[in-house]
Amino acid sequence: MGSNQKDVGILAMEIYFPPTCVQQEALEAHVGVSKGKYTIGLGQDCLAFCSELEDVISMSLTAVTSLLEKYGVDPKQIGRLEVGSETVIDKSKSIKTFLMQIFEECDNTDIEGVDSTNACYGGTAALFNVVNWVESSSWDGRYGLVVCTDSAVYAEGPARPTGGAAAIAMLIGPDAPIAFESKFRGSHMSHVYDFYKPNLASEYPVVDGKLSQTCYLMALDSCYKRLCAKYEKIQGKQFSLSDADYFVFHSPYNKLVQKSFARLCFIDFLRNASSVDEASKAKLAPFSALSSEESYASRDLEKASQTVAKSLYDEKVQPTTLIPKQVGNMYTASLYAAFASLLHNKNSSLDGKRVIMFSYGSGLSSTMFSFRLREGSHPFSLSNIATVMDVARKLESRHEVTPEKFVETMQLMEHRYGGKDFVTSKDRSLIPSGTFYLTQVDSMYRRFYSKKAGNETTTADNGTLLNGH
Ligand SMILES: CC(C)(COP(=O)(O)OP(=O)(O)OC[C@H]1O[C@@H](n2cnc3c(N)ncnc32)[C@H](O)[C@@H]1OP(=O)(O)O)[C@@H](O)C(=O)NCCC(=O)NCCS
């Protein structure tokens, strides 16, 4: 026990997203933008959202209980729990403390950790904290847990179709099938106003969409170059796109992921890396003298690099895009939902593969880091993680609602945000059994949750109560 644990990383994962969703194609027609703007222009298929029954706390209660149950982990075995979220429900009481209800039931209150917040980066900060704990001399031999939970909602306007919602729980420990290559990472942090939430009376962010795209790409460049430099120093050889099997990006919408991978191809070209063949070099040569400012603004470069990147994108990125395209931006959970898509699509062929992850949170904080995968042994194996997450069934069993119903829900949630003294709908027919839901916020703003019972087919109030007392 103690420090120097080997292959610390993710042992197990569970994902939960709301069963209510709206098709992007239907939203286009409803809003009256040109056909294809959200589906092709942003690259998004569908958007999941919380109804009045769900929020970031209920989703994380669901993800954590399901993870513990499905992998057979005793809640007493958890020694640290950290949450990443940018969805503010309370300015003081952490989401982590709500999750303690699960552990208090088993008399385990000896659990370190609270919440981390910085836009979509909080989940990565939480993950690093827990991994560092397992690698440190204060580790007591128990597992760590990381939860990323967010509901991404925007005011009416161009950003609204980039919403989404989900919670992901990850079990952390040594000898993990998803192990950190801790030395290979690069960060870029700086002060910008690209996306922020200064209005505490509203759940909606203030967003400078174009600036956020440029900040994301600048951060990507910087993190990639730093990771390459560290790799070269340690390994004594150049790092290029050929040295990793998959690239997973934080995904506000899929188009930005396409642009990001194309940008890495251009950076490899500028670094004269072996991953870029002669034909690609010829296509990118006209842009080699652009200043970096000019290069972010050049549409021609964007087109040329996307053409050059196309086949590598299909191989190394496309398998990671399923859940973000189907669910939307999940803020802190987005990057890990993209990674979950890879496990879902390729679980039987991932042994030995290297995966590069890029985490970005506006404001801004960003890190690129590396995982080394191996199949592992049951229950903590890549194939079992894919089985437990059961992504295809969860996607298929969702309920599509009309854009009108979606807008109506957004209006109700605007009205409820920061509110007290209300009970939620008794109609829980749309949420799956085993799911936690919000029942009430009382006159002192205290929130009450129940779990939908396994045999609950009616709308009767017969769930298990979690009331925090
Ligand atoms: C991304 C965002 C700026 C787009 O809003 P917008 O300015 O109305 O959209 P645009 O006019 O740029 O159109 C988006 C894309 O769709 C394309 N498009 C528009 N109509 C189209 C159509 N009918 N068919 C196909 N493509 C279309 C545009 O050409 C553009 O593509 P490009 O990015 O390759 O240029 C907006 O959704 C937003 O602010 N989202 C939140 C930002 C965010 O998540 N930031 C966090 C980053 S970490």
The ligand as a MOL file (V3000), in Angstrom:
LIG
                    3D

  0  0  0     0  0            999 V3000
M  V30 BEGIN CTAB
M  V30 COUNTS 48 50 0 0 0
M  V30 BEGIN ATOM
M  V30 1 C -21.2020 26.9320 -32.5690 0
M  V30 2 C -22.0590 28.1600 -32.7720 0
M  V30 3 C -21.1870 29.4150 -32.6770 0
M  V30 4 C -22.7310 28.0870 -34.1400 0
M  V30 5 O -23.6960 29.1040 -34.2630 0
M  V30 6 P -23.9060 29.9980 -35.5930 0
M  V30 7 O -22.9330 31.1110 -35.5560 0
M  V30 8 O -25.3340 30.3260 -35.7190 0
M  V30 9 O -23.5540 28.9690 -36.7060 0
M  V30 10 P -22.8150 29.1780 -38.1030 0
M  V30 11 O -23.5670 30.1620 -38.9170 0
M  V30 12 O -21.3540 29.3640 -37.8870 0
M  V30 13 O -23.0910 27.7210 -38.6730 0
M  V30 14 C -22.4940 26.6250 -38.0740 0
M  V30 15 C -21.8950 25.7760 -39.1780 0
M  V30 16 O -22.9600 25.2410 -39.9400 0
M  V30 17 C -22.7590 25.4880 -41.3180 0
M  V30 18 N -24.0890 25.5850 -41.9100 0
M  V30 19 C -24.9920 26.5740 -41.7670 0
M  V30 20 N -26.1290 26.2610 -42.4310 0
M  V30 21 C -25.9270 25.0530 -43.0030 0
M  V30 22 C -26.7290 24.1890 -43.8010 0
M  V30 23 N -27.9700 24.5090 -44.1400 0
M  V30 24 N -26.2000 23.0210 -44.1870 0
M  V30 25 C -24.9460 22.6640 -43.8350 0
M  V30 26 N -24.1330 23.4420 -43.0780 0
M  V30 27 C -24.6310 24.6280 -42.6630 0
M  V30 28 C -21.9610 26.7650 -41.3310 0
M  V30 29 O -21.2730 26.9120 -42.5380 0
M  V30 30 C -21.0380 26.5230 -40.1530 0
M  V30 31 O -20.0060 25.6570 -40.5290 0
M  V30 32 P -18.4800 26.0290 -40.2540 0
M  V30 33 O -18.3160 26.0470 -38.7530 0
M  V30 34 O -17.7210 24.9610 -40.8820 0
M  V30 35 O -18.3030 27.3720 -40.8090 0
M  V30 36 C -23.1670 28.2060 -31.6760 0
M  V30 37 O -23.9430 27.0540 -31.7640 0
M  V30 38 C -22.6220 28.3190 -30.2760 0
M  V30 39 O -22.2930 29.4090 -29.8200 0
M  V30 40 N -22.5460 27.1740 -29.5340 0
M  V30 41 C -21.9970 27.1340 -28.2270 0
M  V30 42 C -20.5200 27.2850 -28.3630 0
M  V30 43 C -19.8130 26.2750 -27.5790 0
M  V30 44 O -20.2890 25.2100 -27.3300 0
M  V30 45 N -18.6400 26.6250 -27.1980 0
M  V30 46 C -17.8850 25.7890 -26.3880 0
M  V30 47 C -16.6760 25.4690 -27.1250 0
M  V30 48 S -15.8120 24.6880 -25.9520 0
M  V30 END ATOM
M  V30 BEGIN BOND
M  V30 1 1 1 2
M  V30 2 1 2 3
M  V30 3 1 2 4
M  V30 4 1 2 36
M  V30 5 1 4 5
M  V30 6 1 5 6
M  V30 7 2 6 7
M  V30 8 1 6 8
M  V30 9 1 6 9
M  V30 10 1 9 10
M  V30 11 2 10 11
M  V30 12 1 10 12
M  V30 13 1 10 13
M  V30 14 1 13 14
M  V30 15 1 14 15
M  V30 16 1 15 16
M  V30 17 1 15 30
M  V30 18 1 16 17
M  V30 19 1 17 18
M  V30 20 1 17 28
M  V30 21 1 18 19
M  V30 22 1 18 27
M  V30 23 2 19 20
M  V30 24 1 20 21
M  V30 25 1 21 22
M  V30 26 2 21 27
M  V30 27 1 22 23
M  V30 28 2 22 24
M  V30 29 1 24 25
M  V30 30 2 25 26
M  V30 31 1 26 27
M  V30 32 1 28 29
M  V30 33 1 28 30
M  V30 34 1 30 31
M  V30 35 1 31 32
M  V30 36 2 32 33
M  V30 37 1 32 34
M  V30 38 1 32 35
M  V30 39 1 36 37
M  V30 40 1 36 38
M  V30 41 2 38 39
M  V30 42 1 38 40
M  V30 43 1 40 41
M  V30 44 1 41 42
M  V30 45 1 42 43
M  V30 46 2 43 44
M  V30 47 1 43 45
M  V30 48 1 45 46
M  V30 49 1 46 47
M  V30 50 1 47 48
M  V30 END BOND
M  V30 END CTAB
M  END
